[in-house]
Amino acid sequence: MQTKQPADAFIVTVIREPAKEVTFGDVIISALGVTGVLVILSLVLAGVLAFVLVRWRRRHPPEQDHLPSVSPLVSGPAPPPSSPTP
């Protein structure tokens, strides 16, 4: 059994908006944005690391007495400079 459509019926076709074009300039600007964020992040992390290392060095100065040298060319610690005798 076939049904007949009424004569005054119409068909609606929904047309989507076209996708926005991505130009070469858009890609370059996006890449520079990502690069800029990475550069700024690396500078901040380098500053934090430098701050931590400077603080660590100030709180823990190097020891004055070191272990003896194991080099065969160095016999021991250098003697203090002698002052001239009059």
VMD Tcl script that draws the C-alpha trace (Angstrom):
set ca {
  {0.00 0.00 0.00}
  {1.47 3.31 -1.01}
  {0.69 6.52 0.72}
  {0.52 9.70 -1.23}
  {2.21 12.80 0.07}
  {0.10 15.88 0.20}
  {0.65 18.28 -2.67}
  {1.58 21.19 -0.40}
  {4.49 19.36 1.33}
  {8.05 20.66 0.99}
  {11.50 19.33 1.86}
  {13.92 21.30 4.08}
  {17.64 20.76 3.59}
  {19.87 22.12 6.37}
  {23.13 23.50 5.02}
  {25.98 23.84 7.51}
  {28.29 26.83 7.54}
  {31.52 26.20 5.68}
  {34.56 25.53 7.85}
  {36.84 28.50 8.43}
  {39.88 28.41 6.18}
  {43.26 28.13 7.86}
  {45.76 30.28 6.07}
  {49.55 30.14 6.18}
  {49.56 33.29 8.31}
  {47.29 31.63 10.89}
  {49.69 28.69 11.16}
  {52.71 30.99 11.57}
  {51.01 33.08 14.25}
  {49.98 29.96 16.15}
  {53.50 28.53 15.94}
  {55.01 31.78 17.20}
  {52.53 31.79 20.05}
  {53.51 28.27 21.12}
  {57.20 29.09 20.74}
  {56.81 32.24 22.80}
  {55.12 30.32 25.60}
  {57.92 27.72 25.59}
  {60.63 30.41 25.64}
  {58.99 32.25 28.54}
  {58.52 28.99 30.44}
  {62.16 28.02 29.93}
  {63.35 31.45 31.13}
  {61.23 31.21 34.26}
  {62.49 27.70 35.03}
  {66.10 28.78 34.44}
  {65.62 31.70 36.85}
  {64.15 29.41 39.51}
  {67.01 26.93 39.10}
  {69.62 29.70 39.31}
  {67.98 31.09 42.45}
  {67.94 27.64 44.09}
  {71.58 26.97 43.19}
  {72.76 30.35 44.50}
  {70.84 29.89 47.76}
  {72.22 26.36 48.16}
  {75.78 27.55 47.55}
  {75.45 30.35 50.12}
  {74.03 28.04 52.76}
  {76.52 25.23 52.09}
  {79.91 26.80 51.27}
  {82.63 24.50 49.96}
  {84.84 22.92 52.57}
  {88.26 24.42 53.12}
  {90.03 21.12 53.64}
  {89.87 18.77 50.72}
  {90.93 15.19 50.32}
  {94.51 14.71 49.18}
  {95.09 14.69 45.46}
  {95.35 11.30 43.76}
  {97.25 12.70 40.81}
  {100.84 11.45 40.48}
  {101.88 14.91 39.29}
  {100.74 16.69 42.43}
  {102.65 15.78 45.58}
  {100.36 17.51 48.03}
  {98.81 20.82 48.88}
  {100.82 23.83 47.86}
  {102.88 25.32 50.72}
  {102.00 28.84 51.80}
  {104.00 31.54 50.06}
  {107.14 32.45 51.99}
  {107.69 36.02 52.97}
  {111.04 37.61 52.14}
  {113.45 37.79 55.08}
  {115.32 41.07 55.67}
}
mol new
graphics top color blue
foreach p $ca { graphics top sphere $p radius 0.5 }
foreach p [lrange $ca 0 end-1] q [lrange $ca 1 end] { graphics top cylinder $p $q radius 0.2 }
display resetview
